[in-house]
Amino acid sequence: MENYDAIVVGAGITGAAIAYELQNQGQRVLLLEKHRQPVNATTFSYGGIIYWAGTTPLQRQLCHESRYRWTHLSQELGGETEYRELELLLYLRPEDDPRALAQQFNHCLIRPQQVDRLTAIAIEPQLNPDGIGGAFVVPQGHVHGGKTVNAYLQAFLRLGGIVRIAEVEGLITKRNRVQGVHSGEGNFFAHKVILASGGQSRTLLTSQGVNLPLYFTHAALLQTAPTKENLRCVIMPADLQQRPNLEALAPTLDWHHPNDHCVATVLEPGAVQFFDGRLFIGQISQLVTSPHYRPDLAWAQQQLQTAIANILPRIARLPLTAHHCLVAFSGKPLPLVGEIPHLSGLVLFTGFTHPLVYVPPLAQKLAQHLTIGREWVIDHLAAQLNSLQTEK
Ligand SMILES: Cc1cc2nc3c(=O)[nH]c(=O)nc-3n(C[C@H](O)[C@H](O)[C@H](O)COP(=O)(O)OP(=O)(O)OC[C@H]3O[C@@H](n4cnc5c(N)ncnc54)[C@H](O)[C@@H]3O)c2cc1C
């Protein structure tokens, strides 16, 4: 019988970070990931670290800590994250009202600055002068999601952590205590099981009768091969309310009877370039309750290509491939972190809306909380978790 201090489910950014931090605290950790080559939300992430966007005192504190942590993370892990500072350019469409959209930044730690159309084009020459009416710009952090996971995992393995390719099929519980997991590779036991399985955390939770506001969207995006076209900034539409508006519909849906009906779709034409010259172009988010739904990728490609042609015409002409992944969200300003009420031994580390800014500092705090002693930030998040409606 294999016995560990902690089992972490999922090797996206959340799972890789918490597995490393726990192992770094001297725990014996098993990380279970169902895919040998993960095709997950982290792999397709733009890599933006929005440390400018914190609005509450806690978010602002975490934003400061995140910026510091990212600056040193590559060195600590002994692996490349491709961390750098990059301009985020939030473009206005000609018909947008800049004054109305500026209000969404009112309480941000660093307010994006409004620039006119010509200045926006000077900052990012790829922009179509006829497709935009100006922009907001703000510096933010930037990493490569897949490489960051790899850096965390390599450091985890060097510390003696164990990774197994196995799909967790269910939790082993005894008298309201989680003792381990069932998987295709057998049963594994641990004092704590940490759910960090992104959009699929919901399925494992509901199989235990736990009902929390943890949902997912289906995202479709495009990728290019490495190209000589040069994009200087991260490009996104300025209206950042579209996705929160879509997410706000989630609690009204019947997630207990999932189906393939698409309730709402948001199209956010944007792009980012990584060090190797590859471009990611996104993104279409669809609210569909079945995790098994597969969007029509030919349709998604046509929609995205048409939309991006209006903003970044040269980039829209490059050969593109379309991809799909699930993206978890909780609809709360802060993620679902902490032990599940009524089920001791089960810890959540999921439901992040902007994981790249919050995961590194929170993974460190959660690992300390579970080993050395209480961390008030984790106590605060666990209290939020407790206050959410749960059903047994
Ligand atoms: C196009 C796009 C752009 C984005 N840009 C940004 C951005 O700029 N900044 C930002 O902060 N966020 C961004 N995001 C969101 C971010 O990428 C995700 O929220 C984040 O990567 C989720 O990480 P995760 O670890 O929770 O989940 P995932 O990365 O999805 O990882 C979950 C892992 O768990 C595994 N798993 C699931 N179920 C099981 C099981 N039963 N057994 C074993 N393994 C299992 C999966 O195989 C997967 O590898 C973006 C998302 C998309 C799609």
Ligand as a Chemical Component Dictionary entry (heavy atoms), coordinates in Angstrom:
data_LIG
# 
_chem_comp.id                   LIG 
_chem_comp.type                 NON-POLYMER 
_chem_comp.pdbx_formal_charge   0 
_chem_comp.three_letter_code    LIG 
# 
loop_
_chem_comp_atom.comp_id 
_chem_comp_atom.atom_id 
_chem_comp_atom.alt_atom_id 
_chem_comp_atom.type_symbol 
_chem_comp_atom.charge 
_chem_comp_atom.model_Cartn_x 
_chem_comp_atom.model_Cartn_y 
_chem_comp_atom.model_Cartn_z 
_chem_comp_atom.pdbx_ordinal 
LIG C1  C1  C 0 -6.355 31.177 -24.019 1  
LIG C2  C2  C 0 -6.169 31.325 -22.543 2  
LIG C3  C3  C 0 -5.419 32.386 -22.052 3  
LIG C4  C4  C 0 -5.231 32.527 -20.668 4  
LIG N1  N1  N 0 -4.455 33.549 -20.225 5  
LIG C5  C5  C 0 -4.214 33.686 -18.904 6  
LIG C6  C6  C 0 -3.353 34.715 -18.440 7  
LIG O1  O1  O 0 -2.816 35.503 -19.217 8  
LIG N2  N2  N 0 -3.135 34.808 -17.095 9  
LIG C7  C7  C 0 -3.710 33.940 -16.201 10 
LIG O2  O2  O 0 -3.468 34.077 -14.996 11 
LIG N3  N3  N 0 -4.540 32.956 -16.624 12 
LIG C8  C8  C 0 -4.798 32.807 -17.947 13 
LIG N4  N4  N 0 -5.621 31.806 -18.390 14 
LIG C9  C9  C 0 -6.255 30.924 -17.403 15 
LIG C10 C10 C 0 -5.252 29.898 -16.922 16 
LIG O3  O3  O 0 -4.524 29.379 -18.005 17 
LIG C11 C11 C 0 -5.953 28.747 -16.201 18 
LIG O4  O4  O 0 -6.894 29.226 -15.307 19 
LIG C12 C12 C 0 -4.932 27.929 -15.426 20 
LIG O5  O5  O 0 -3.906 27.501 -16.280 21 
LIG C13 C13 C 0 -5.583 26.765 -14.742 22 
LIG O6  O6  O 0 -4.580 26.000 -14.123 23 
LIG P1  P1  P 0 -5.001 24.683 -13.356 24 
LIG O7  O7  O 0 -3.781 24.070 -12.808 25 
LIG O8  O8  O 0 -6.107 25.015 -12.411 26 
LIG O9  O9  O 0 -5.688 23.758 -14.475 27 
LIG P2  P2  P 0 -5.071 23.041 -15.748 28 
LIG O10 O10 O 0 -3.932 23.774 -16.316 29 
LIG O11 O11 O 0 -6.226 22.754 -16.646 30 
LIG O12 O12 O 0 -4.491 21.685 -15.165 31 
LIG C14 C14 C 0 -5.318 20.696 -14.597 32 
LIG C15 C15 C 0 -4.611 19.356 -14.781 33 
LIG O13 O13 O 0 -5.307 18.361 -14.043 34 
LIG C16 C16 C 0 -5.303 17.164 -14.795 35 
LIG N5  N5  N 0 -6.425 16.344 -14.338 36 
LIG C17 C17 C 0 -7.737 16.659 -14.402 37 
LIG N6  N6  N 0 -8.485 15.681 -13.867 38 
LIG C18 C18 C 0 -7.621 14.728 -13.455 39 
LIG C19 C19 C 0 -7.791 13.462 -12.829 40 
LIG N7  N7  N 0 -9.012 12.994 -12.526 41 
LIG N8  N8  N 0 -6.692 12.719 -12.547 42 
LIG C20 C20 C 0 -5.448 13.190 -12.851 43 
LIG N9  N9  N 0 -5.233 14.384 -13.456 44 
LIG C21 C21 C 0 -6.308 15.141 -13.747 45 
LIG C22 C22 C 0 -5.474 17.631 -16.234 46 
LIG O14 O14 O 0 -5.037 16.644 -17.160 47 
LIG C23 C23 C 0 -4.610 18.888 -16.234 48 
LIG O15 O15 O 0 -3.285 18.621 -16.649 49 
LIG C24 C24 C 0 -5.821 31.612 -19.762 50 
LIG C25 C25 C 0 -6.570 30.541 -20.256 51 
LIG C26 C26 C 0 -6.731 30.377 -21.629 52 
LIG C27 C27 C 0 -7.497 29.200 -22.119 53 
# 
loop_
_chem_comp_bond.comp_id 
_chem_comp_bond.atom_id_1 
_chem_comp_bond.atom_id_2 
_chem_comp_bond.value_order 
_chem_comp_bond.pdbx_ordinal 
LIG C1  C2  SING 1  
LIG C2  C3  SING 2  
LIG C2  C26 DOUB 3  
LIG C3  C4  DOUB 4  
LIG C4  N1  SING 5  
LIG C4  C24 SING 6  
LIG N1  C5  DOUB 7  
LIG C5  C6  SING 8  
LIG C5  C8  SING 9  
LIG C6  O1  DOUB 10 
LIG C6  N2  SING 11 
LIG N2  C7  SING 12 
LIG C7  O2  DOUB 13 
LIG C7  N3  SING 14 
LIG N3  C8  DOUB 15 
LIG C8  N4  SING 16 
LIG N4  C9  SING 17 
LIG N4  C24 SING 18 
LIG C9  C10 SING 19 
LIG C10 O3  SING 20 
LIG C10 C11 SING 21 
LIG C11 O4  SING 22 
LIG C11 C12 SING 23 
LIG C12 O5  SING 24 
LIG C12 C13 SING 25 
LIG C13 O6  SING 26 
LIG O6  P1  SING 27 
LIG P1  O7  DOUB 28 
LIG P1  O8  SING 29 
LIG P1  O9  SING 30 
LIG O9  P2  SING 31 
LIG P2  O10 DOUB 32 
LIG P2  O11 SING 33 
LIG P2  O12 SING 34 
LIG O12 C14 SING 35 
LIG C14 C15 SING 36 
LIG C15 O13 SING 37 
LIG C15 C23 SING 38 
LIG O13 C16 SING 39 
LIG C16 N5  SING 40 
LIG C16 C22 SING 41 
LIG N5  C17 SING 42 
LIG N5  C21 SING 43 
LIG C17 N6  DOUB 44 
LIG N6  C18 SING 45 
LIG C18 C19 SING 46 
LIG C18 C21 DOUB 47 
LIG C19 N7  SING 48 
LIG C19 N8  DOUB 49 
LIG N8  C20 SING 50 
LIG C20 N9  DOUB 51 
LIG N9  C21 SING 52 
LIG C22 O14 SING 53 
LIG C22 C23 SING 54 
LIG C23 O15 SING 55 
LIG C24 C25 DOUB 56 
LIG C25 C26 SING 57 
LIG C26 C27 SING 58 
# 
